[in-house]
Amino acid sequence: MELASRTLNMERKGVRHAAFLILLITTWWPHAALAEPNALGVRAGEHLAMTRFVLDFSERVEFQIFTLANPYRVVIDFPKVAWQIPSNALQEGKGLIQGFRYGLFTESTSRVVLDVSQPVAVEKAFLLNPIGQHRYRFVLDLRAVGKKSFERSRDKAARPRPTVAVLPPPPILKNGTKPLIVIDPGHGGVDPGALSRFGLVEKHVTLYVARQLKQKLKASGRYNVRMTRNQDIFVPLRSRVAIARQAGASLFISLHADSHRNRRTRGASIYTLSERASDKEAAALAAKENKVDIIAGLDFSGTDSVLTNILIDIAQRDSLNLSLNFANLLIEEMGKVTRLVRNTRREAGFAVLKAPDVPSVLVEMGYLSNRNEEKLLRDKAHRSHLAGAIMKATDRFFDGRGL
């Protein structure tokens, strides 16, 4: 009788354990099924008069491909991917491929953009199943074609069009309402920005400082704060402007960390908007920054040129004077914590500064191409000092306006 009782108890425990295991599996399984595939490696080579591009994945992935002109690019969209590839991979290119960029494009889409030297056609694109030590492999074969052939194949393909936000007037700041500061971490996702020789990427630096600045501004209790991006994701320039205006921003601060062909060049600088650049370097930087939507694989052919360029004249608006005022305060405060370039306050036609009724500045925090400055921008304490200086300038700006 005792033996039978023990046997029954063991069977009950076994049933309970099995039920618990089933519950655990059913609870865990949906999350496992939704796990992001990992991109594990990348390579390219010339193969039978074609250029072959290969990406290694941990899981099976779906993909969509389209080509773009002006400049020539091949764009590949995947589901959201966890990237485990060095930021400087394929930096020197191979065959028809001159450059390679990757990153999050939307909340659910990862994008690869290949810069190509001439018009190309997709000869083959397929996914190889795992075999031996190899995981899943996405393979893309490209061949050179003439312009007419490129246009014919491009016209047949369904290409996603960019959504250009229509900019409504911002709401009026009511008495007693906290000023809203919009912080814009430059670049992101498939658009990395500048890259140092030692692997520091601009999009990460700008997000680090933006988060610290947000934390300091919120802790003061004086401001509401919003960021144009809070993760490593691509945000079109025009959407950054729209975010600031639609939210009713009282101030827009865009953060950057550029590179320079002369590696000895170092120092921070502050930019405000002007269609006439203050110098050649400012003009060149604005031209480069204004191309980030192209870098990310957006196609603006056939869209309204006015919406595309957001050519808004702010010369007669008081927001320009407020922008200049804030820029001067930034120069004073940032000069206490970091080196500044000569002619620190500069002007150029940055698309991201073209909100007509929001005081806006672009802060270049330093040059990743300079080894000493790169070390500083890696340093948490220095990034905190930069954020603190921007906050002090912000306090002084609103103190002067009685807010």
TAWOSUL-V826587 format. One line per field, one symbol per residue. ss: DSSP state (H for helix, E for strand, C for the rest). psi: psi as a letter, one per 20 degrees, with the letter a starting at -180 (. if undefined). burial: + if it has 16 or more other C-alpha atoms within 10 Angstrom, else -. A space follows every 50 residues. Layout:
# TAWOSUL-V826587
ss=???
psi=???
burial=???
This chain:
# TAWOSUL-V826587
ss=CHHHHHHHHHHHHHHHHHHHHHHHHHHHHHHHHCCCEEEEEEEEEEECCE EEEEEEECCCCCEEEEEECCCCEEEEEEECEEECCCCCCCCCCECCEEEE EEEEEECCEEEEEEEECCCEEEEEEEEECCECCECEEEEEEEEECCHHHH HHHHHHCCCCCCCCCCCCCCCCCCCCCCEEEEEEECCECCECCCECCCCC EHHHHHHHHHHHHHHHHHHHCCEEEEECCCCCECCCHHHHHHHHHHHCCC EEEEEEEECCCCCCCCCEEEEEECCCCCCHHHHHHHHHHCCHHHHCCCCC CCCCHHHHHCCCCCCCCHHHHHHHHHHHHHHHHHCCCCCEEEEEEEEECC HHHCCCCCCEEEEEEEECCCHHHHHHHHCHHHHHHHHHHHHHHHHHHHHH CCC
psi=ggghggggghhghgggggggggggghghghhhhjppqpohrqrqrpoljr ppppppqhrpqrqqprqqrmrpqpppprrpqoplpqhjpkhirpciphrp qrrpgahjpqqppopqirprqogqprppqqpciqaqpppppqqqrrgghg hghhhhqoppqqoopporqqqpoqpippqppppnoqaqcinhbqprhjjp pghgghhghghggggggghhjiqqpqqhqjrmqpoqghhgghggghilqi ppopproarqhoiiprqqqpqrppioqhrhgggggggghijhhghjkqoj pirphghgilnpojhjqihghhggghghhgggghiiirqqrqlgprqrmp hijkohkopqqpooiroiipgghgggihphgghhgghhghgghgghghgh jk.
burial=-----------------------------------+++++++-++----+ +++++++++-+---+++++---+++++++++++---++-+--++++++++ +++++----+++++++-+++++--+-+-------++++++++++-----+ +--+----+----++-+--+--------++++++++++++++++++---+ ++++++++++++++-++-----+++++++-+++++++++++++++--+++ ++++++++++----+++++++++++-++---++-++--++-+++++++++ -------+-+---+----++-+++-++++++-+++--+-+---+++++++ +++++++++++++++++++++-++--+----++++++++++++++++--- ---
